[in-house]
Amino acid sequence: MFDAAELEIEGDFLYFLADAAVTAFQYGNPDKLCTPLVEAKNAGEDLVDAYAKFVKEYYLGSFGASVQTYNQKRLKNTAVTDQSADRLWWFQVCTEVAFFQVAPANDSVRSSKVDTRYHLDLCKNVFGEGIYPDVDSTNIYYGGTKIAGSKIVFTNGSQDPWRHASKQTSSPDMPSYLITCHNCGHGTDLRGCPQSPLTPE
């Protein structure tokens, strides 16, 4: 139904389902998700069917996500390929930053089964025993909230949910800019606003 039959681990499938919705908001395209769901609801159509269509047409289609990104079997592959970025991101998550995207207690599109235990099990399954995010060392190395760097410019889209994890207040040595536009999401400074995306040459 979602073209994701290869995801044999329940948590991987649930993570994929949530990311499809979250991505529409994170990257400034909430109408791509909301409009078909509202139209299906108003027409008395099945919302799961409407969501599956959104996942296939937008998330896997025009957005270009891959089901393989969520497949722990594939993430174990150590060969360097054009798909290696997913494994590299998870290695950083599993060893340094612990950006575990878990469900809040109530009213979440992310399943409560995608919890801290799911992420720790993913880290162990993909990278082996003894892998655990050493967030304290990462914060010490990079300076935590007193960033140990220079010549850094922080940019955040006004609707980017990740902006809260970024420096949002300028200081003399580290400016921070909030890019404001309709649905300004993650990476707007690199991709342009959703209404007029940049075409890199």
URBELQUI-V67585 format. One record per residue. N is the residue number from 1. RES is the residue in one small letter. PSI is psi in whole degrees, -180 to 180 (999 if undefined). NEAR is the number of other ideal C-beta (glycine too) atoms within 10 Angstrom. D_FIRST is the distance of its C-alpha to the first C-alpha in whole Angstrom. Layout:
((N,RES,PSI,NEAR,D_FIRST) (N,RES,PSI,NEAR,D_FIRST))
This chain:
((1,m,-37,11,0) (2,f,7,19,4) (3,d,39,12,6) (4,a,32,19,8) (5,a,-24,9,8) (6,e,-15,13,12) (7,l,94,21,12) (8,e,-23,10,14) (9,i,124,16,16) (10,e,-45,12,15) (11,g,-36,19,17) (12,d,-44,22,16) (13,f,-44,21,12) (14,l,-36,19,14) (15,y,-46,22,16) (16,f,-47,22,13) (17,l,-43,22,12) (18,a,-43,17,15) (19,d,-34,20,16) (20,a,-44,23,14) (21,a,-46,19,16) (22,v,-39,16,19) (23,t,-38,18,19) (24,a,-41,21,20) (25,f,-46,19,23) (26,q,-37,18,24) (27,y,18,20,24) (28,g,26,26,26) (29,n,51,18,23) (30,p,-28,16,22) (31,d,-27,12,22) (32,k,-28,19,19) (33,l,-50,22,17) (34,c,-43,14,19) (35,t,-52,11,20) (36,p,-31,18,17) (37,l,-42,16,16) (38,v,-43,13,20) (39,e,-42,11,20) (40,a,-43,18,17) (41,k,-47,12,19) (42,n,-29,8,22) (43,a,1,8,20) (44,g,22,6,19) (45,e,163,14,16) (46,d,124,10,13) (47,l,-31,12,13) (48,v,-41,11,9) (49,d,-42,11,8) (50,a,-39,18,11) (51,y,-41,20,10) (52,a,-40,17,6) (53,k,-43,17,9) (54,f,-46,23,11) (55,v,-46,24,10) (56,k,-43,15,9) (57,e,-42,13,12) (58,y,-61,19,14) (59,y,-51,25,14) (60,l,-25,18,13) (61,g,-97,13,15) (62,s,-33,10,18) (63,f,-34,15,18) (64,g,19,8,18) (65,a,161,17,16) (66,s,136,13,15) (67,v,-33,19,13) (68,q,-25,15,16) (69,t,-29,18,18) (70,y,-2,23,17) (71,n,108,20,17) (72,q,-31,16,20) (73,k,-43,14,21) (74,r,-36,18,21) (75,l,-20,22,23) (76,k,-17,12,26) (77,n,119,15,27) (78,t,-4,8,30) (79,a,139,7,30) (80,v,118,9,31) (81,t,-179,9,28) (82,d,-7,5,27) (83,q,8,14,24) (84,s,-20,13,27) (85,a,-36,10,27) (86,d,-47,16,24) (87,r,-42,20,26) (88,l,-42,10,29) (89,w,-47,14,28) (90,w,-33,18,27) (91,f,-42,15,30) (92,q,-43,14,32) (93,v,-45,17,30) (94,c,-17,21,31) (95,t,-22,17,34) (96,e,-48,16,36) (97,v,-20,16,34) (98,a,43,17,31) (99,f,67,14,29) (100,f,119,17,27) (101,q,87,12,24) (102,v,161,15,24) (103,a,139,17,24) (104,p,172,8,27) (105,a,-35,6,28) (106,n,154,6,26) (107,d,61,6,24) (108,s,145,12,22) (109,v,-20,14,18) (110,r,131,18,19) (111,s,145,17,18) (112,s,-14,13,22) (113,k,-18,14,21) (114,v,77,25,21) (115,d,-171,15,25) (116,t,-41,10,28) (117,r,-42,12,27) (118,y,-47,21,24) (119,h,-43,21,25) (120,l,-38,16,28) (121,d,-40,14,27) (122,l,-48,23,25) (123,c,-46,21,28) (124,k,-44,14,30) (125,n,-42,14,27) (126,v,-40,18,27) (127,f,-8,18,30) (128,g,175,9,32) (129,e,149,6,35) (130,g,1,7,37) (131,i,122,16,34) (132,y,136,13,35) (133,p,120,19,35) (134,d,73,14,38) (135,v,-38,14,38) (136,d,-46,9,42) (137,s,-39,11,43) (138,t,-46,15,41) (139,n,-39,15,42) (140,i,-46,11,46) (141,y,-45,11,45) (142,y,-3,13,44) (143,g,2,10,46) (144,g,-128,12,43) (145,t,-9,6,44) (146,k,74,7,47) (147,i,126,14,46) (148,a,67,10,48) (149,g,173,9,47) (150,s,169,7,49) (151,k,44,6,48) (152,i,133,11,44) (153,v,128,11,43) (154,f,127,18,40) (155,t,140,16,38) (156,n,135,23,35) (157,g,143,25,33) (158,s,-28,15,34) (159,q,13,21,31) (160,d,117,23,30) (161,p,-21,12,29) (162,w,-9,13,30) (163,r,-25,20,33) (164,h,-17,8,35) (165,a,6,11,35) (166,s,169,12,37) (167,k,121,16,40) (168,q,-7,12,41) (169,t,128,8,45) (170,s,148,13,47) (171,s,163,10,50) (172,p,-38,5,53) (173,d,-10,10,51) (174,m,94,15,47) (175,p,151,13,46) (176,s,132,16,43) (177,y,137,12,42) (178,l,117,15,39) (179,i,119,17,37) (180,t,125,12,37) (181,c,173,16,35) (182,h,119,10,32) (183,n,35,18,29) (184,c,111,22,31) (185,g,-157,26,28) (186,h,130,19,28) (187,g,17,15,30) (188,t,-35,24,32) (189,d,-25,16,35) (190,l,-31,9,33) (191,r,-14,16,31) (192,g,170,17,33) (193,c,151,17,31) (194,p,-31,20,28) (195,q,-20,11,30) (196,s,73,8,32) (197,p,149,11,30) (198,l,149,11,33) (199,t,94,7,33) (200,p,141,7,34) (201,e,999,3,36))
